[in-house]
Amino acid sequence: MKFGALGVWCWALIGWASILQAQTPGRSLQVFPNDRLNRMEMVCHIEGGVLRTGADWRGEVLFTLGPSGAIYQGLSRSELDRPYTVRDNQLVRGQSSFSDDILYTWDNDQVFIGDSRFRLDLVYNLQPVVFQPDVWALYPEDESSPSERRAVFLGHPTPQQLFAVLLALGLI
């Protein structure tokens, strides 16, 4: 079978697009300070595996989410810019496999310090917002009062997205 120059370019573009799609984890996620979900108040968002401040592509790139749970600093995929990895729903320092480098654990919509799942080590919990499908609110410890919300998500975040947002907002 013969391919012309256009055919070769098409196959190359399809292959390149599939590689990029495989490297772009998760779906989009929008983060707001409250449940009004006003686009002008959007704190940050994740789209195409890139966490940016604000509501559009002009926002500062804080983190890039890579495959296998990698969280890279800025718009990078260099291992030198990889401060964190999410492995087994746990945020670990760098690519470490040591239990001492487990910073936080995500379990059953709750975030705990270290490798713990004890109530005293609970830092945050995530709960659906009443009467708003696909809207989730982040609360400190075991709180559930709307006045205590730290962030509101349009969509349920993956563990990698949640940890990246918590890092970006300075909440962990």
N, C-alpha and C positions, 0 to 999 in steps of 0.2 A: 504494500500500500504506500502510495506517495503522498507526502504532505507538502503543500506549498508554504511559503513564508508566513502567510496569514494563519494557516493551520497550526504551525509550530508555535506562533505567538499565542494563539488561543489556548492550546494545551498548556503552555508555560503559565499563562495568567490563571487558568483554572487550578493548576497545581499550587501556585503561589497563594492564591486565595484560600485554598483548603488548608494550607500550612498555617496561614495567619489566623484562620478561624479556629483551628485546633489550639492555637496558642493564646486565644482570647477567652479567658474563663468567664463563666457566669453570664448573667443577663444584666440589663441596666437597673440602676437603683438610684432613687432620689432621696435626699435627706433634708428635712425641714426642722425649724425650731418648734413648731406647733402643728396641730392638726388642721389648720386652715388650708394648708398645702398651696400657699401663694407662691407662684413661680419667682416673684421678685424677692422673696425671703429665703429662697433655697440656699442652704448652707454649702452643700457640695453634692456631687453626683458621680456615679460610676457608669461609664459607657465604654464599651469596647475594651474593658479591662483596665481603663485609666480612671483614676480618681482625681477629679478637678474641683476646685472651689467654685462656688457660684452655680449658675444655671445653664451655662453654655460652654462651647469649646474654647472661649477666650480665658477661662479661669486658669489659675496656676495649677500645674500638675504636681500633686503631692506624692502619689504612689502609682505604680503600675502593678497590676495583678498578673502574675504569670502562671504557667502550668504547674502542676504538682504543689499548689499552695504557696508559691513564691510571692513575696511582697517586696518590690523593688522601690528604692528611693527615687522620686522624680520620674522622668520619662526615660527609663533605662531598663535594660534586661541584662545588665552586666552582673556577674556574681559578686563583683566588688561593691555593688550598690544594693546588695540584698541583706537588709538588716533583720528580716523576719521571714519565717515560713509557718504556714498553717498545716499541721500534720495531725491526723486523727482528731480533728476539732480542737486542737491545742495550738496556741501561739508560742512558737519557740524562737529563741535568739539565733539568727543566722540560719544555718542548716544543721544545727547541732542535733545529736541523737541522745544527749545526756539528759536525765530527768531534772537535773539542777537548772537546765536552760529552758524549762517550760515556764512561761511567764503567766499565761492565763489558759483556762479550760472552758469551752463552750459545751454545755450539756442541758438538753431539754429547755431551750430558750432562756438559759441562765449563764452568766459569766462568773467564774470563780477564779480566785488567785491561785497561781501555780497549778499543781497537779491535783488539787483538792476538789471535792464535791460536797464539802461540809457547809451547813447553813451559815456558820460564822465567817466563812471565806467568800460568801456571795458578794459580788461587786455590783452587778446589774442584772435586770431581768427584762425580757421582751414580751410584750403582751399585745394582742390585737386591740385596735381602737373600736369602741362600740359604735355600731351603725355605719361603719366605713370599711367596706370589704377591701382587702389587700393593703390596709394601712396598719402599721405596727409602731408601737411607742416603746422607747427605752426608759426604764426607771432605775433609780439607784436602789441597791440592796433588794429588799422585798416590798418596796413601796408600790402603790398602784394609783395614787392620786394624780389627776391631770396637772396639778400645780407642781408636781415633782418631776415631770418629764424632762429628760435630757436631750432627746432627739426623737423625731418622728420619721419613719421610713415609708415611702410609697413602694410597697413590695416587701416580701420577707427576705432579709439578707441571708446569703450563705455565710458560713463561719469566716471564710476569707474576706468577704466584703465587710462583715461586721467588725472584725478586728482592724481592717484598714481604716474604716470610718472612725472607730474609737481612737486610733492613733492620730488620725488627721485632726480630730476635734480636741485632742489633748485630754481625753477622758481616761486613758490608760497610759 
